[in-house]
Each structure stands twice: as structure tokens, then as C-alpha cells.
Amino acid sequence: MGTEIKLKGDKVIEQIPSIKDKALRINLNENIYGTFAEIGAGQETVRHFFRSGGSSGTIAKAMSAYDKDFSDAVYGAENDGRYVTEERLKKMLTHEGQIIEERLSREKHPTKLFFSYANTVATIDFAKQFKGHGWVGIRYQIEPDEAYNEIILHIRFKETDARLQQETLGILGVNLIYGAFYKYNDPKRLLRYLYDHLDKDQLEIDTINFSGPRFADVDNRLMSLQLVKNGMTDAVMFNPEGKNILPAAILYKKNLLALRGSFRPVTKVNMDMYEKSLEMFLKENKVEKNNTLVVFEITLSNLRSDGEIDERDFMDRAELLCSLGQTVMISNFQEYYKVVEYFANYTKARMGLAMGVNNLVDIFDEKYYRHLSGGILEAFGKLFYRDMKVFLYPMLDEDGVLMNSNNLKVHPRMKELYKFFKFNGKVVDIEDYDPDNLSVFSREVLKMINQGKKGWEPMLPTGISEIIKEHHLFGYHPQKELEQNT
């Protein structure tokens, strides 16, 4: 784990310090001083600081409260009896930070920057059935008289050996502490540096949240987007309040109904599809309302503009979906079967996909499955092997003919395959739809907004046009509207 050099062609674009160098730089900073509390995988992070030299000026205390009773005595008992949780991590960070403040006089140490680093993890079990996961975080100061900042993340181990997972955790911890103190002014780069001397097949980061004075302007939804964009995870989720949430926590054992779309912007069609499919889904056997979650999914390919991720566009869509009280998932899944596979990691309950006719026709296009050895049959085995249904919203074709599951057109080679799923009840029509919505297309609405044309407002759910105008979303500008209509 020596110094790494990143090249672009023959040109050196970045020199990455070794883990030892990172730990040593922290140790040699006479002002950085704090505690390490690690539960579940040994003292893997702090050992790098002990070994690099000069640690006496950095490490106030290192502990590993392995025994549950002892851990409860230090940090308090958890109501749910679980220890690998965000709540547990926050208790650890807060408790250790308070101890430093209580035991060290600010008068004696006026320049000290206090920090508490903590992790609570479960490594792979003996049966190798569960690969392990954990919470990692740091609470720290950049100025002695400044309030504390926090960076908290959730990780999933991909390696199948406990010792390797421990080593990976230690490297990640050093990267986090180093980045917190020396890269805090560029959170996007800080995020990328978490993988210094690590590979994506060793570790997945699926949730991260920044808080505190140094991150007052950081939108954690954009940080979530970076996780997917950088290949650190396949999907991230956030709630209607715009907070990043752990997918495993919100998806666990839930009945799931997913709607994929561009939502650019969200229209009455989207909301009618959502409301009517949810009504049908809740009538399904074993589906209970209080255990059902609806997820609005945006794929990474839908966020691209001219080949790059348009972050402003993403924020526009997120703001509207949140205002409607929806849970949003950003994924790297181009094919629908991958969405179902992802959900299946967290629940065995019933699933539903709500979509338009065009989307279903695309699912039966073989070109999307050429990378699979079993082709479209393998994909459909993964898509429909669980208790899953497609709720199909109709559309009008170019001749004004209503298209639904009975007359949609798939490739001739796919007809029999489609009939099989159709007649086995895997595809059902949304019949109680609003006919007025069949002439609403989000791309046309977007075009009208950009060109300053009138008449797009009634095509959107109540209150959405006002938000677009107030915040100038999707390129809206009142001057364009004024010029267009004078």
C-alpha cells in the first residue's frame, strides 16, 4: 500500500499518498487529537496510526467494547437489541466526543482540533451466508472554537474472508479521517478518496451523510448521486425530506411497488399510474397497506445529458418528487430484472412494477440481454420468478388507437413468450385510468417550459407548476414566457 500514481495517458494527474503517509501526516499535525472506538472487527483503523509513528500526540484513547454488556454500560442499551446501526454509531461518536471536552481543558489546549472516530460492524459469518456490513463515522472540528462536523457512512463488505474485511475497514478508516481534515472543502473528491488503495469489489458504500458548519451547503442527495455515479454502489435512496436513507432499512421485508421514469417533470400521468397501480397492488393477496412501500426510481441513464450527469436536472426532479411525498431511488440498473434482483436482496414479499406500454415493449427487446448467456429467457427468469406483477398503463398510438396488454406489439419472435406471461397473470391492465392523461407527455411539457409557451401547467399535479416557476426549474424563466406571449 505504497504511494499510488494515477495516469492519464503518459501524464501523471495525481499522486496518492500511502496509508502510512496519510496516518503519519495526521499524527504529525500537533493540533489533531481524538479517540478511536471500534466494535466488531478489531482495532483495525487505529493500528495504522500506532504503526506509522508519532501517534502519542494524536490518539487520546483507543477502545473496542466487544462485550455487549460492557458496550451497553458505556454507550447505553439499544431498544431493538441491535448494535450495528446508525443510532449506535452516533451514540459512540457523541459519547467519546463529550469525554474529550470534559477531560481536556480548552485553556490548556486552545489550538486542539478534537475528533472522535467510530465504527460498528459485523464481518462475514462462519457459514459465509452474510458477508457483513457496518457503520463508520467521524465527528470532528476544523477550528478549535467551531461546532463539530460529521461524516457518517454505511458500508457492505464484498470480500468473503473476515481478515480481508478487517484490513479493508482499516484502510477505509484512515482514508475517512485523512479526507475529513484535508479534503473537507471538496466533498465530491473526499468521497472518491475513500477508495484510495481499495477496489470497488472489496467494499460498497451505499449511504453517506455530511453535516456540520463545514458542510452547510452540501446537499446529501447530490452526494448520494455521486455514490452511484462513481460506481461505489448500484442504488441509493432518499426520503421525502431529502435525507439519504439506508436501502436495507427501508426495503426490509416490505411489499414493494416501483415506478420507473424520467419524471422530467413529474406529470399527471405519473401520478395517475401511481395511484391506480397502488390501489390494485393493495388488493393483491398478502399485501398490507402498512407494510407496503412505493419507490419512484430514476436510472442513471435517465440523468445523463450529453453523456454527463446533469446534477441541476437531477435536483429539479428530486425536489418535485419529494414535494409529492415520495421515496426516490437512484439506480445504475438499465434493465428491469436488475431492479427486481436488487429488491429481492431485502424482501421476499410481493413486488409490483407500474409502467407504460412502451416500457413493456422494450422489456421484450432482445438487444438488452445479449450480455447474458441465457439471453432474454435468463432475464425473464430473474424478473418473474418471484411473486411479481406488471401493472400496465395504456397509451394512444400514432393513429389514436388505445394500446394495452391485449394489442401491444412485440417482436414476432417474442409473441409466444409474451403470451405466456400475459395469460399467467403476470401482466395486468390499469383499467380505471383518467383518459385525459393519455395526451400528456413529459417531453412535450419540458419543451413548452423551455420555450416559454403557455398551457403546460394543467398537465402537472397540483402545486407542481408553482414550484417550477418559483425555483426556475427545468430551464423555466419568466422572461421567456413574456417574450413568447407578446
C-alpha positions in Angstrom: 0.0 0.0 0.0 2.7 2.4 -1.0 2.2 5.7 -2.9 -0.1 5.2 -5.9 0.2 7.2 -9.1 -2.8 7.9 -11.3 -2.0 8.4 -15.0 -3.9 9.9 -17.9 -2.0 8.6 -20.9 1.6 9.2 -20.0 0.8 12.2 -17.8 0.7 11.9 -14.0 -2.5 13.5 -12.9 -2.5 12.6 -9.2 -0.1 11.1 -6.7 -2.0 9.3 -3.9 -0.2 9.1 -0.6 0.2 5.7 1.0 -2.0 4.7 4.0 1.1 5.0 6.2 1.8 8.5 4.9 -1.8 9.6 5.5 -1.7 8.3 9.1 1.7 9.9 9.7 0.5 13.3 8.4 -2.4 13.2 10.8 0.0 12.2 13.6 2.4 15.0 12.9 -0.3 17.6 13.0 0.1 18.7 16.6 -3.4 20.1 16.8 -5.4 16.9 15.7 -6.3 14.9 18.8 -9.1 12.4 19.4 -10.4 9.0 20.2 -11.0 5.7 18.3 -13.9 3.4 19.2 -14.2 0.3 17.1 -16.7 -2.5 17.6 -16.9 -5.8 15.6 -13.7 -6.1 13.6 -10.8 -5.3 16.0 -9.0 -2.0 16.2 -8.2 -2.0 12.5 -8.2 1.7 11.9 -6.2 2.9 14.9 -3.4 0.3 14.4 -2.4 2.2 11.3 -1.9 5.3 13.4 0.0 3.4 16.1 2.3 1.8 13.5 3.1 5.0 11.4 4.8 6.7 14.3 4.2 9.9 16.3 0.8 8.7 17.5 1.1 9.9 21.1 0.1 13.4 20.0 -3.0 12.2 18.1 -4.5 9.2 20.0 -6.2 10.2 23.3 -7.8 6.8 23.6 -8.4 3.7 21.6 -11.1 1.2 22.7 -13.1 -1.8 21.4 -16.1 -2.5 23.6 -16.7 -6.0 22.2 -18.8 -7.4 25.0 -22.4 -6.4 24.6 -22.9 -5.8 28.3 -19.8 -3.7 28.6 -20.8 -1.8 25.4 -24.2 -1.1 26.9 -22.6 0.1 30.1 -20.5 2.6 28.1 -23.0 3.8 25.4 -26.4 2.7 26.8 -28.6 -0.2 25.7 -30.4 -0.2 22.4 -34.1 -0.7 22.5 -34.1 -3.0 19.5 -31.1 -5.0 20.8 -29.1 -4.3 17.6 -25.6 -2.9 17.7 -24.6 -2.5 14.0 -26.9 0.6 13.5 -26.5 4.3 12.7 -28.1 5.1 16.0 -25.3 3.1 17.8 -22.6 4.8 15.8 -24.0 8.3 16.6 -24.0 7.4 20.4 -20.4 6.3 20.1 -19.3 9.5 18.4 -21.2 11.8 20.7 -20.1 9.9 23.9 -16.4 9.9 23.0 -16.5 13.5 21.9 -18.0 14.6 25.2 -15.4 12.8 27.2 -12.6 14.7 25.4 -14.3 18.0 26.0 -14.8 17.1 29.7 -11.4 15.8 30.4 -9.2 18.3 28.4 -9.1 21.9 29.3 -9.6 24.3 26.4 -7.4 26.8 28.3 -4.6 24.4 28.3 -5.2 23.2 24.8 -6.5 26.3 22.9 -5.4 25.1 19.4 -6.5 21.5 19.6 -8.9 20.1 17.0 -10.8 17.3 18.7 -12.3 14.3 16.9 -14.0 11.0 17.6 -13.8 8.2 15.1 -16.0 5.2 15.4 -17.2 2.1 13.6 -19.6 -0.7 14.5 -19.5 -3.6 12.0 -20.4 -7.2 11.6 -17.9 -9.1 9.4 -18.7 -12.3 7.4 -20.2 -15.1 9.5 -18.7 -18.6 9.7 -21.2 -20.0 7.3 -20.4 -17.3 4.8 -24.1 -16.7 4.3 -24.0 -13.0 5.3 -21.0 -11.0 4.0 -21.2 -8.4 6.7 -21.8 -4.6 6.8 -21.3 -1.7 9.2 -21.5 2.0 10.0 -18.4 4.2 10.0 -18.1 7.8 11.0 -16.1 10.8 12.3 -17.2 13.8 14.4 -14.5 16.5 14.3 -13.5 20.1 14.3 -11.7 22.2 11.7 -11.3 25.2 14.0 -10.9 24.9 17.9 -13.9 27.3 18.5 -16.1 25.8 15.8 -19.0 23.4 16.1 -18.4 19.8 15.2 -18.8 18.4 11.7 -19.9 14.8 11.0 -19.4 12.3 8.1 -21.3 9.1 8.5 -21.5 6.2 6.0 -22.8 2.7 5.7 -20.7 0.0 4.1 -21.2 -3.5 2.8 -18.3 -5.9 2.6 -17.9 -7.8 -0.7 -14.9 -10.0 0.3 -15.5 -13.5 1.7 -12.8 -13.6 4.2 -13.0 -11.9 7.7 -9.4 -11.0 7.8 -9.5 -9.2 4.5 -12.7 -7.4 5.6 -10.9 -6.2 8.7 -8.0 -4.9 6.6 -10.3 -3.2 4.2 -12.1 -1.5 7.1 -8.8 -0.2 8.5 -7.8 1.4 5.2 -11.2 3.0 4.8 -11.0 4.4 8.3 -7.6 6.1 7.5 -9.0 7.5 4.2 -12.0 8.9 6.0 -10.0 10.6 8.8 -7.5 12.0 6.3 -10.2 13.2 3.9 -12.2 14.8 6.8 -9.3 17.0 7.8 -7.6 17.7 4.4 -10.3 17.4 1.8 -13.4 18.7 3.6 -13.6 21.7 1.2 -14.3 19.4 -1.7 -16.8 16.7 -0.6 -17.0 15.1 -4.0 -13.3 14.5 -4.1 -13.3 13.4 -0.5 -15.9 10.8 -1.5 -13.6 9.4 -4.2 -10.6 9.4 -1.9 -12.4 6.9 0.4 -11.4 4.2 -2.1 -7.7 5.1 -2.2 -5.8 1.7 -2.1 -9.1 -0.1 -2.3 -11.1 -1.6 -5.1 -14.8 -1.4 -5.7 -15.0 -5.2 -5.5 -13.8 -5.1 -1.9 -16.3 -2.6 -0.5 -19.6 -0.9 -1.2 -20.7 2.4 0.2 -24.4 2.7 -0.1 -25.2 5.6 2.2 -23.4 8.8 3.2 -24.4 12.0 5.1 -22.4 15.1 5.7 -23.4 17.6 8.4 -22.0 20.5 10.4 -20.8 24.0 9.6 -18.2 23.0 7.0 -20.9 21.1 5.1 -23.8 23.6 5.5 -24.0 23.9 1.7 -23.7 20.2 0.9 -26.9 18.6 -0.4 -26.7 15.0 0.7 -28.9 13.9 -2.2 -26.2 15.0 -4.6 -23.7 13.1 -2.5 -25.9 10.0 -3.0 -25.8 10.6 -6.7 -22.0 10.6 -6.6 -22.0 7.2 -4.9 -23.9 5.7 -7.9 -22.0 7.8 -10.5 -18.7 6.7 -9.1 -19.7 3.0 -9.1 -19.5 2.8 -5.3 -23.0 1.3 -5.1 -25.7 0.3 -7.5 -28.6 2.2 -5.9 -29.2 4.9 -3.3 -32.4 6.1 -1.7 -33.7 9.2 0.0 -36.9 10.1 1.7 -39.4 12.9 1.1 -37.4 15.2 3.5 -34.4 14.8 1.2 -32.4 12.8 3.7 -30.3 9.8 2.5 -31.7 6.6 3.9 -30.2 3.1 4.1 -31.9 0.9 1.4 -31.8 -2.2 3.6 -33.6 -0.4 6.4 -36.5 0.9 4.4 -36.9 -2.1 2.0 -36.6 -4.9 4.5 -39.5 -7.3 4.3 -41.7 -4.8 2.5 -44.2 -5.2 -0.3 -42.7 -3.1 -3.0 -44.3 -1.2 -5.9 -41.8 0.6 -8.1 -42.4 3.2 -10.8 -39.5 3.9 -13.2 -39.5 7.1 -15.2 -37.6 10.2 -16.2 -40.1 12.4 -14.2 -38.8 15.4 -16.2 -41.1 16.8 -14.9 -43.5 14.5 -13.0 -46.9 14.7 -14.7 -50.5 13.7 -14.1 -49.8 10.5 -16.0 -47.1 9.5 -13.5 -49.4 10.3 -10.5 -52.4 8.6 -12.0 -50.3 5.5 -12.8 -49.0 5.6 -9.2 -52.4 6.0 -7.6 -54.2 3.4 -9.7 -51.5 0.8 -9.6 -51.2 1.2 -5.8 -55.0 0.6 -5.5 -54.6 -2.6 -7.5 -51.5 -3.7 -5.7 -53.1 -3.3 -2.3 -55.9 -5.7 -3.4 -53.4 -8.4 -4.1 -53.2 -11.4 -1.7 -50.7 -10.9 1.2 -50.3 -7.2 0.5 -51.0 -5.0 3.5 -51.0 -1.2 3.3 -48.9 -0.6 6.4 -46.2 -2.9 5.1 -46.1 -1.5 1.5 -43.6 0.9 0.1 -43.8 2.8 -3.2 -40.5 3.7 -4.8 -40.0 6.2 -7.6 -36.9 5.1 -9.5 -34.7 7.2 -11.8 -31.9 5.3 -13.6 -28.5 6.8 -14.1 -29.0 6.7 -17.9 -32.1 9.0 -17.4 -29.9 11.5 -15.7 -27.4 11.9 -18.4 -27.3 15.0 -20.6 -24.8 15.0 -23.5 -23.1 12.0 -21.9 -22.6 13.6 -18.5 -24.7 13.6 -15.3 -26.7 16.8 -15.2 -26.8 17.5 -11.5 -29.1 20.5 -11.7 -31.6 18.5 -13.7 -31.4 15.7 -11.1 -32.1 18.2 -8.3 -35.1 19.6 -10.2 -36.7 16.2 -10.4 -35.8 15.2 -6.9 -37.4 18.4 -5.5 -40.7 17.8 -7.2 -40.9 14.1 -6.2 -40.1 15.0 -2.6 -42.7 17.7 -2.6 -45.3 15.0 -3.5 -44.2 12.9 -0.5 -42.4 10.2 -2.5 -39.5 7.9 -1.7 -36.9 8.1 -4.5 -34.3 5.6 -5.7 -31.4 6.5 -8.0 -30.0 3.3 -9.6 -27.5 2.1 -12.1 -29.9 -0.6 -13.4 -30.8 -0.2 -17.0 -32.8 -3.5 -17.2 -35.9 -4.0 -15.1 -34.8 -7.5 -13.9 -31.9 -6.0 -12.1 -34.2 -3.8 -10.1 -36.2 -6.9 -9.1 -33.0 -8.7 -8.2 -31.9 -5.8 -6.1 -35.2 -5.6 -4.2 -35.0 -9.4 -3.7 -31.9 -8.9 -1.6 -34.0 -7.2 1.1 -37.5 -8.7 0.8 -39.3 -11.9 -0.1 -42.7 -10.2 -0.1 -44.8 -9.3 -3.2 -43.5 -6.9 -5.7 -45.1 -4.8 -8.5 -43.8 -2.7 -11.3 -46.0 0.0 -12.8 -45.1 1.1 -16.3 -46.5 2.3 -19.6 -46.9 0.2 -22.8 -43.7 1.5 -24.4 -41.7 0.3 -21.4 -43.2 -3.2 -21.5 -42.5 -3.4 -25.2 -38.9 -2.5 -24.5 -38.6 -5.3 -21.9 -39.3 -7.8 -24.7 -36.5 -6.4 -26.9 -33.7 -9.0 -27.1 -30.9 -6.4 -27.6 -31.0 -5.6 -23.8 -30.0 -9.1 -22.9 -27.2 -10.0 -25.3 -24.7 -9.9 -22.4 -26.5 -12.7 -20.6 -25.5 -16.3 -21.5 -29.2 -17.3 -21.3 -30.4 -14.2 -23.2 -33.9 -12.9 -22.6 -35.0 -16.2 -21.0 -32.5 -15.8 -18.2 -33.6 -12.2 -17.7 -37.2 -13.1 -17.6 -36.5 -15.9 -15.2 -35.0 -13.3 -12.8 -37.8 -10.8 -13.5 -40.8 -13.1 -12.9 -39.6 -16.0 -10.8 -40.8 -14.2 -7.7 -44.3 -13.2 -7.0 -44.2 -10.1 -9.2 -46.7 -8.4 -11.4 -46.6 -5.6 -14.0 -49.4 -3.1 -13.8 -49.7 -1.6 -17.3 -50.8 1.9 -18.0 -52.3 2.3 -21.6 -51.3 4.7 -24.3 -52.6 6.1 -27.6 -50.6 5.1 -30.7 -50.0 7.5 -33.6 -53.4 6.6 -35.1 -55.2 7.3 -31.8 -55.7 3.6 -31.1 -55.7 2.7 -27.4 -52.8 0.3 -26.7 -52.9 -2.1 -23.7 -51.8 -5.6 -22.8 -54.2 -7.1 -25.3 -53.0 -5.4 -28.5 -49.4 -4.2 -27.9 -46.9 -5.2 -30.5 -43.8 -7.1 -29.5 -41.3 -8.7 -32.0 -42.8 -11.7 -33.7 -40.2 -14.0 -32.0 -41.3 -12.7 -28.6 -45.1 -13.2 -29.1 -45.3 -16.6 -27.5 -43.1 -15.6 -24.6 -45.3 -12.5 -24.1 -48.5 -14.6 -24.2 -47.1 -17.0 -21.6 -46.6 -14.2 -19.0 -49.8 -12.4 -20.0 -52.0 -15.4 -19.6 -50.3 -16.4 -16.4 -51.5 -13.1 -14.8 -48.0 -11.5 -14.7 -49.2 -8.5 -16.8 -52.5 -6.8 -15.8 -54.0 -3.6 -17.3 -54.7 -0.5 -15.3 -58.3 0.0 -16.4 -59.5 2.8 -14.1 -57.2 5.4 -15.7 -58.0 9.0 -16.5 -58.5 9.2 -20.3 -57.5 12.9 -20.3 -53.9 11.9 -19.3 -53.3 9.9 -22.5 -52.4 13.1 -24.3 -49.9 14.2 -21.7 -46.2 13.6 -22.5 -43.4 14.8 -20.2 -41.1 15.6 -23.1 -43.7 17.9 -24.6 -44.2 19.6 -21.2 -40.5 20.1 -20.9 -40.3 21.6 -24.3 -43.1 24.0 -23.6 -41.4 25.1 -20.3 -38.0 25.6 -22.1 -39.6 27.6 -24.9 -41.7 29.7 -22.5 -45.0 28.5 -24.0 -48.3 28.6 -22.1 -50.6 25.7 -21.3 -48.3 23.2 -19.6 -49.4 23.8 -16.1 -52.7 21.8 -16.2 -50.7 18.7 -17.3 -48.9 18.5 -13.9 -50.1 17.5 -10.4 -51.5 20.3 -8.2 -48.8 22.6 -6.9 -46.0 21.4 -9.2 -46.2 24.2 -11.7 -45.9 26.7 -8.9 -42.7 25.1 -7.6 -41.3 25.0 -11.1 -41.9 28.7 -11.5 -40.8 29.7 -8.1 -37.5 27.9 -8.3 -37.0 28.3 -12.1 -36.7 24.5 -12.6 -36.1 22.8 -15.9 -34.9 26.0 -17.6 -38.1 27.9 -16.8 -37.7 31.7 -16.9 -40.5 34.2 -16.8 -38.7 36.4 -19.4 -39.0 33.5 -21.9 -42.7 33.3 -21.2 -43.1 37.0 -21.6 -41.3 37.1 -24.9 -43.2 34.1 -26.2 -46.6 35.5 -25.5 -46.1 39.2 -26.5 
